[in-house]
Amino acid sequence: LAISSYKTIESDDIDLTAPVGTQYQLTPTSTVTIIDPFKNYLDALKSCFDFEKLKEFGARDGFSIVFDGMHGAGGEFAKRVLVEELGLPQSSLMRCNPLPDFGKCHPDPNLTYASELVKKMGLIPDGSADPSVDPSTIPALGAANDGDGDRNLIAGAGFFVTPSDSMALICDNWEAIPQFASSGGLKGVARSMPSSAALDVVAKSRGIPYFVTPTGWKFFGNLMSSKESFDGVDYTPFLCGEESFGTGSDHVREKDGLWAVLAWMSILSKANEGVAAGEPLVGVKDIVTKHWAKYGRHFYCRYDYEGVDSDAANQVMDIIRNSFVNGDTSTIEAGESGIKLVDAVEFSYTDPVDGSKTSKQGLILNFQFPSGDPARVVFRLSGTGSAGATIRMYLERYEKDSSKHDMSAPAALKDLAEEALKLVQMEKTTGREVPTVIT
């Protein structure tokens, strides 16, 4: 399909602040009606969650939340839902007044750009706990939305939850979310390829069909529409997400930051059903570490090398493709750390719904640690214009030994990063000694 033309209408100005229901007749067949998007969205959320239970949990001693709207569009929705509907105090909100320039901040909900929230949650910039902060002074739940409200960051007191872990936890705790529980559980889940395999492990264990797709929400959309649009398998209710802090379901068939926050409130609420008044609440850290003990931990982070010379960036990708994907990896010896390159592949995808094929979606180096646990490094390239390119390097290491789960992600991934960067000749080819951003 392609847009070949479009038409415009000249008319009097439309007052977007007019009362709900006001209509403007533009032509004999064209009418604009002012609606209340808050009500429509609220109705969608109420079909997913038990607002009465969430309100009761929000009032419990020991629970508090801080939500960073990053001066984006989601701030007003957060106020309507968290404060007006769930009765949480106004002090729970920060930067929830939308501004055209986002307050001259970058509205990206990650450890780098949500630095004020990260500090409030007792974390240092790499996501590790700040030992100088008293945990009892930190909110139980921290969250952020991006500029248009569809992506999210989740953190507990002194504890950062990666987007991949967040998806896996929501999947494993579907019983806590009425949207899923009312249908007998999830019928399908999916993640973008660069996201960690934490979701896969849970889905396998719980017998839920799972998919690994290229980055791009349209691939999730096909899976959610499998039955109604293609007369295929019904995968709804459906959970999906991507590594760049996007989580969503079939309630709106798009990323939804506030939905993810309420999903986590629901998980916390259910986890504390047996906790008596006055007793310490089960927190985000308790839930996640218990999950790791059962399924293993996927250490994960992303390195972004921004503004790289386009020729140099393409050369890095060519080195990976020619030397490893199309080359012989069996002759490559393990590095000093004992980490060995096992194989390399270029990710491609055949859509199980419509059969369409998508190729060249990322280069994957698969490694093995001396313990036998797997690891991988994914390289993707974007923006190869005159302003330079961005090389994204996604690091993932699986660790089944629970005695090592308390390691910080940077420490756990340090040797893997060094081995991968050496193999692809990143510094030699691009001149970059360190990434621009680590998330």
C-alpha positions as CSV (number, residue, x, y, z in Angstrom):
1,L,0.0,0.0,0.0
2,A,1.2,3.5,-0.7
3,I,-0.3,7.0,-0.3
4,S,-0.5,8.6,-3.7
5,S,-2.3,11.8,-2.8
6,Y,-4.1,13.6,0.0
7,K,-6.7,16.4,0.3
8,T,-7.0,19.3,2.7
9,I,-10.0,21.4,3.8
10,E,-9.9,25.1,4.4
11,S,-12.2,26.0,7.4
12,D,-12.6,28.2,10.4
13,D,-10.3,27.3,13.3
14,I,-11.3,24.4,15.6
15,D,-11.2,25.2,19.3
16,L,-9.7,22.1,20.8
17,T,-10.5,23.4,24.3
18,A,-14.3,23.5,23.5
19,P,-16.6,21.3,25.7
20,V,-16.6,17.6,24.9
21,G,-19.2,16.8,22.3
22,T,-18.9,20.1,20.4
23,Q,-19.1,19.5,16.7
24,Y,-17.7,21.5,13.8
25,Q,-19.3,20.9,10.4
26,L,-16.5,21.4,7.9
27,T,-18.3,20.2,4.8
28,P,-21.6,18.5,4.2
29,T,-19.9,15.1,4.8
30,S,-17.1,16.1,7.2
31,T,-17.6,16.7,10.9
32,V,-15.0,17.1,13.7
33,T,-16.2,16.2,17.2
34,I,-14.3,17.1,20.4
35,I,-13.8,14.0,22.5
36,D,-12.3,13.3,25.9
37,P,-9.3,11.1,25.3
38,F,-8.8,10.7,29.1
39,K,-12.1,8.9,29.4
40,N,-11.5,6.6,26.5
41,Y,-8.0,5.7,27.8
42,L,-9.3,5.3,31.4
43,D,-12.0,2.9,30.1
44,A,-9.3,0.9,28.4
45,L,-7.2,0.7,31.5
46,K,-10.2,-0.2,33.7
47,S,-10.8,-3.2,31.4
48,C,-7.3,-4.4,32.2
49,F,-6.9,-3.7,36.0
50,D,-8.9,-3.8,39.2
51,F,-8.8,-0.2,40.2
52,E,-10.4,-0.8,43.6
53,K,-7.7,-3.2,44.6
54,L,-5.0,-0.9,43.3
55,K,-6.5,2.0,45.2
56,E,-6.5,-0.1,48.4
57,F,-2.9,-1.2,47.9
58,G,-1.8,2.3,47.1
59,A,-3.1,3.4,50.5
60,R,-1.1,0.7,52.4
61,D,1.6,1.8,54.9
62,G,4.9,1.2,53.3
63,F,3.8,1.8,49.7
64,S,4.7,4.9,47.8
65,I,5.4,5.7,44.2
66,V,7.1,8.4,42.2
67,F,6.2,8.9,38.6
68,D,8.3,11.0,36.2
69,G,6.3,12.3,33.3
70,M,9.4,13.9,31.7
71,H,7.3,16.9,30.7
72,G,5.7,14.7,28.1
73,A,2.2,14.0,27.0
74,G,1.7,11.2,29.5
75,G,1.9,13.5,32.5
76,E,-1.7,14.6,32.4
77,F,-2.8,11.0,32.0
78,A,-0.7,9.9,35.0
79,K,-2.4,12.6,37.1
80,R,-5.8,11.5,36.0
81,V,-5.1,7.8,36.7
82,L,-2.7,7.8,39.7
83,V,-4.0,10.8,41.6
84,E,-7.6,11.3,40.7
85,E,-8.6,7.6,40.3
86,L,-6.2,5.7,42.6
87,G,-6.0,8.4,45.3
88,L,-2.2,8.6,45.4
89,P,-0.8,12.0,46.6
90,Q,0.1,14.7,44.2
91,S,3.6,14.4,45.5
92,S,3.8,11.1,43.7
93,L,4.2,13.0,40.4
94,M,7.2,14.8,39.1
95,R,7.6,16.7,35.8
96,C,4.0,15.8,34.8
97,N,3.2,19.2,33.3
98,P,3.6,18.8,29.5
99,L,5.9,21.3,27.9
100,P,6.6,21.9,24.2
101,D,10.3,21.6,24.6
102,F,10.1,18.9,27.4
103,G,11.7,21.4,29.8
104,K,14.8,21.3,27.6
105,C,15.4,17.7,28.7
106,H,15.6,14.6,26.6
107,P,12.3,12.7,27.3
108,D,13.8,9.2,27.1
109,P,13.0,7.0,30.1
110,N,16.3,5.4,30.7
111,L,19.1,5.5,33.3
112,T,20.8,8.4,31.5
113,Y,18.0,10.8,30.8
114,A,15.7,10.0,33.8
115,S,18.6,10.8,36.1
116,E,16.6,12.7,38.7
117,L,14.2,9.7,39.1
118,V,17.1,7.3,39.2
119,K,18.6,9.3,42.1
120,K,15.3,9.4,43.9
121,M,15.1,5.6,43.7
122,G,18.5,5.2,45.4
123,L,20.4,4.3,42.3
124,I,23.6,5.4,40.7
125,P,23.8,6.0,36.9
126,D,24.6,2.4,35.9
127,G,21.5,1.1,37.7
128,S,23.2,-0.2,40.8
129,A,22.1,0.6,44.3
130,D,23.6,3.7,45.9
131,P,25.0,2.4,49.2
132,S,24.9,5.8,50.8
133,V,21.1,6.0,50.6
134,D,18.9,4.6,53.4
135,P,16.5,2.2,51.7
136,S,13.7,3.1,54.1
137,T,13.6,6.6,52.6
138,I,13.1,5.4,49.0
139,P,9.7,5.0,47.3
140,A,8.6,1.4,46.8
141,L,8.0,1.9,43.1
142,G,9.5,4.4,40.6
143,A,8.4,4.8,37.0
144,A,8.8,7.1,34.0
145,N,7.2,7.7,30.7
146,D,8.7,9.2,27.5
147,G,7.6,12.2,25.5
148,D,4.5,10.6,24.0
149,G,3.8,8.3,27.0
150,D,4.2,5.0,25.3
151,R,7.5,3.8,26.8
152,N,8.4,3.2,30.5
153,L,11.1,2.8,33.1
154,I,10.5,0.6,36.2
155,A,12.5,0.6,39.4
156,G,12.1,-0.5,43.0
157,A,13.8,0.9,46.1
158,G,17.5,0.8,45.2
159,F,16.7,-1.7,42.3
160,F,16.5,-1.1,38.6
161,V,14.4,-3.5,36.4
162,T,15.6,-3.9,32.9
163,P,12.9,-3.7,30.2
164,S,13.6,-7.4,29.3
165,D,13.2,-8.5,32.9
166,S,10.1,-6.4,33.3
167,M,8.4,-8.2,30.4
168,A,9.5,-11.6,31.8
169,L,8.1,-10.7,35.2
170,I,4.8,-9.5,33.8
171,C,4.5,-12.8,31.8
172,D,5.3,-14.9,34.8
173,N,2.8,-13.0,37.0
174,W,-0.1,-12.9,34.6
175,E,-2.4,-14.1,37.4
176,A,-2.0,-10.7,39.1
177,I,-3.4,-8.8,36.0
178,P,-7.2,-9.2,35.5
179,Q,-6.8,-8.6,31.7
180,F,-4.9,-11.8,31.4
181,A,-6.3,-13.8,34.4
182,S,-9.9,-13.4,33.2
183,S,-9.0,-15.2,29.9
184,G,-7.2,-18.0,31.6
185,G,-3.8,-16.6,31.0
186,L,-1.6,-15.3,28.1
187,K,-2.1,-16.9,24.7
188,G,1.0,-15.4,23.2
189,V,4.1,-13.3,23.9
190,A,6.7,-11.7,21.7
191,R,9.9,-9.6,22.0
192,S,12.2,-7.8,19.7
193,M,15.3,-9.7,18.8
194,P,17.7,-7.4,20.6
195,S,15.8,-7.8,23.9
196,S,17.1,-10.5,26.2
197,A,15.8,-14.0,26.2
198,A,14.4,-13.7,29.7
199,L,10.9,-13.7,28.3
200,D,11.6,-16.9,26.3
201,V,12.6,-18.8,29.4
202,V,9.4,-18.0,31.2
203,A,7.2,-18.6,28.2
204,K,8.8,-22.1,27.6
205,S,8.3,-23.0,31.3
206,R,4.6,-21.9,31.3
207,G,3.7,-23.3,27.9
208,I,3.0,-20.0,26.3
209,P,3.7,-19.5,22.5
210,Y,6.5,-17.0,22.1
211,F,8.0,-15.1,19.2
212,V,11.2,-13.2,18.5
213,T,10.7,-10.5,15.9
214,P,12.6,-7.7,14.2
215,T,12.5,-4.3,16.0
216,G,9.2,-2.6,15.0
217,W,5.7,-2.7,16.5
218,K,4.1,-3.8,13.2
219,F,5.5,-7.3,13.7
220,F,3.7,-7.5,17.1
221,G,0.6,-6.1,15.4
222,N,0.4,-9.0,12.9
223,L,0.5,-11.5,15.8
224,M,-2.2,-9.7,17.7
225,S,-4.4,-9.6,14.6
226,S,-3.7,-13.2,13.6
227,K,-7.2,-14.4,14.1
228,E,-9.4,-11.4,13.3
229,S,-7.4,-10.3,10.2
230,F,-5.9,-13.5,8.9
231,D,-8.2,-16.2,10.2
232,G,-5.2,-17.7,12.0
233,V,-4.3,-18.6,15.6
234,D,-5.7,-16.4,18.3
235,Y,-2.8,-15.2,20.4
236,T,-4.8,-12.8,22.5
237,P,-4.5,-11.8,25.3
238,F,-1.0,-10.9,24.2
239,L,2.1,-9.4,25.8
240,C,4.9,-7.8,23.9
241,G,7.8,-5.5,24.2
242,E,11.2,-4.3,23.0
243,E,14.6,-3.5,24.5
244,S,14.1,0.3,24.3
245,F,11.8,0.4,27.3
246,G,8.6,-0.3,25.3
247,T,5.9,-2.7,26.8
248,G,2.4,-3.3,25.6
249,S,-0.5,-5.6,25.1
250,D,-3.6,-6.1,22.9
251,H,-5.6,-3.6,24.9
252,V,-4.5,-0.8,22.6
253,R,-2.1,-2.8,20.4
254,E,0.7,-0.4,21.0
255,K,3.4,0.4,23.6
256,D,1.7,1.9,26.7
257,G,3.9,3.3,29.5
258,L,1.2,3.8,32.1
259,W,-0.2,0.3,31.5
260,A,3.2,-1.1,32.4
261,V,3.2,0.9,35.7
262,L,-0.3,-0.4,36.6
263,A,0.9,-4.0,35.7
264,W,3.7,-3.6,38.3
265,M,1.4,-2.2,40.9
266,S,-0.9,-5.2,40.3
267,I,2.1,-7.6,40.8
268,L,3.1,-5.8,44.0
269,S,-0.5,-5.9,45.2
270,K,-0.9,-9.6,44.7
271,A,2.5,-10.4,46.2
272,N,1.5,-8.6,49.4
273,E,-2.0,-10.1,49.8
274,G,-0.8,-12.3,52.7
275,V,1.3,-9.5,54.4
276,A,-0.3,-8.3,57.6
277,A,-0.7,-4.6,58.3
278,G,2.5,-3.2,59.9
279,E,4.7,-5.9,58.4
280,P,7.3,-4.9,55.7
281,L,5.9,-5.1,52.2
282,V,7.3,-7.4,49.6
283,G,9.2,-5.1,47.2
284,V,10.2,-5.0,43.6
285,K,13.7,-6.3,44.5
286,D,12.2,-9.3,46.4
287,I,10.0,-10.2,43.4
288,V,12.7,-9.9,40.8
289,T,15.4,-11.8,42.8
290,K,13.0,-14.6,43.5
291,H,12.3,-14.8,39.8
292,W,16.0,-15.0,39.0
293,A,16.5,-17.8,41.5
294,K,13.8,-19.8,39.6
295,Y,14.7,-19.0,36.0
296,G,18.3,-17.6,36.1
297,R,19.4,-14.0,35.5
298,H,19.9,-12.4,32.1
299,F,22.5,-9.7,32.6
300,Y,21.8,-7.1,30.0
301,C,22.8,-3.6,28.8
302,R,23.1,-1.6,25.6
303,Y,26.1,0.5,24.3
304,D,25.2,3.3,21.9
305,Y,28.0,4.7,19.7
306,E,26.4,7.9,18.3
307,G,27.6,10.1,15.5
308,V,30.1,7.6,14.1
309,D,31.5,8.3,10.6
310,S,29.1,6.4,8.3
311,D,32.0,4.7,6.4
312,A,33.6,3.5,9.6
313,A,30.3,2.3,11.0
314,N,29.6,0.2,7.9
315,Q,33.2,-1.1,8.0
316,V,32.5,-2.5,11.6
317,M,29.4,-4.3,10.3
318,D,31.3,-5.6,7.3
319,I,34.0,-7.0,9.6
320,I,31.4,-8.9,11.6
321,R,29.6,-10.1,8.5
322,N,32.7,-11.2,6.6
323,S,34.9,-12.5,9.4
324,F,32.3,-14.2,11.6
325,V,28.8,-14.6,10.0
326,N,30.3,-15.8,6.7
327,G,33.6,-16.9,8.2
328,D,34.8,-19.8,10.2
329,T,34.4,-19.2,14.0
330,S,35.6,-22.6,15.0
331,T,39.2,-21.5,14.7
332,I,38.8,-18.5,17.0
333,E,40.4,-19.2,20.4
334,A,38.8,-18.2,23.7
335,G,40.0,-14.9,25.1
336,E,41.9,-14.4,28.4
337,S,38.6,-14.4,30.3
338,G,37.8,-17.9,28.9
339,I,34.8,-16.5,26.9
340,K,34.6,-18.2,23.5
341,L,32.9,-17.2,20.3
342,V,30.6,-20.1,19.3
343,D,29.0,-18.8,16.2
344,A,27.6,-15.8,14.4
345,V,24.4,-15.2,12.5
346,E,22.5,-12.4,10.7
347,F,18.9,-12.3,12.0
348,S,16.1,-12.7,9.6
349,Y,12.4,-13.3,10.2
350,T,9.6,-15.1,8.5
351,D,6.2,-13.8,9.8
352,P,4.2,-16.8,11.0
353,V,1.0,-14.9,10.3
354,D,1.3,-13.6,6.7
355,G,4.5,-15.3,5.6
356,S,6.4,-12.1,4.8
357,K,10.2,-12.2,5.1
358,T,12.4,-9.6,6.7
359,S,16.2,-9.8,6.4
360,K,19.3,-8.1,7.7
361,Q,17.9,-7.2,11.1
362,G,21.0,-7.4,13.1
363,L,24.3,-9.3,13.5
364,I,24.6,-11.7,16.4
365,L,27.8,-13.0,18.0
366,N,27.0,-16.0,20.2
367,F,29.5,-16.8,23.0
368,Q,29.9,-19.3,25.8
369,F,31.3,-18.6,29.3
370,P,33.7,-21.1,31.0
371,S,30.7,-22.2,33.1
372,G,28.9,-23.3,30.0
373,D,26.3,-20.5,30.3
374,P,25.5,-18.8,27.0
375,A,26.0,-15.1,26.1
376,R,25.5,-13.0,23.0
377,V,26.3,-9.6,21.6
378,V,24.0,-8.0,19.0
379,F,25.1,-5.2,16.6
380,R,22.7,-3.0,14.8
381,L,23.3,0.1,12.7
382,S,21.0,3.1,12.2
383,G,21.1,6.6,10.8
384,T,23.9,6.3,8.2
385,G,23.3,9.9,6.9
386,S,25.5,12.9,6.8
387,A,25.2,13.5,10.5
388,G,26.9,10.1,11.1
389,A,25.6,6.7,12.2
390,T,24.7,5.1,15.5
391,I,26.1,1.6,16.3
392,R,24.1,-0.1,18.9
393,M,25.7,-3.0,20.8
394,Y,23.4,-5.2,23.0
395,L,25.1,-7.3,25.6
396,E,23.4,-10.3,27.2
397,R,24.8,-12.9,29.5
398,Y,22.8,-15.7,31.1
399,E,23.8,-16.8,34.6
400,K,22.1,-19.7,36.4
401,D,24.3,-19.6,39.5
402,S,22.1,-17.6,42.1
403,S,25.3,-16.7,44.1
404,K,26.3,-14.5,41.2
405,H,22.9,-12.7,40.7
406,D,23.9,-9.8,42.9
407,M,26.6,-8.7,40.6
408,S,26.0,-5.3,38.9
409,A,25.3,-5.6,35.2
410,P,28.4,-3.6,34.2
411,A,30.6,-5.9,36.2
412,A,28.9,-9.0,34.9
413,L,29.2,-7.9,31.3
414,K,32.7,-6.2,31.4
415,D,34.6,-9.2,30.0
416,L,32.0,-10.0,27.4
417,A,32.1,-6.4,26.2
418,E,35.9,-6.3,26.0
419,E,36.0,-9.6,24.0
420,A,33.3,-8.5,21.5
421,L,34.8,-5.0,21.0
422,K,38.2,-6.5,20.4
423,L,36.9,-9.0,17.8
424,V,35.0,-6.4,15.8
425,Q,37.9,-3.8,16.1
426,M,35.6,-1.1,17.3
427,E,38.2,1.3,18.6
428,K,40.6,0.7,15.7
429,T,37.9,1.2,13.1
430,T,35.8,4.1,14.6
431,G,38.3,5.8,16.9
432,R,35.8,5.4,19.8
433,E,37.3,4.3,23.1
434,V,33.9,4.4,25.0
435,P,30.2,4.4,24.0
436,T,28.2,7.6,24.0
437,V,25.5,6.2,26.1
438,I,25.1,3.0,28.2
439,T,21.5,2.0,29.1
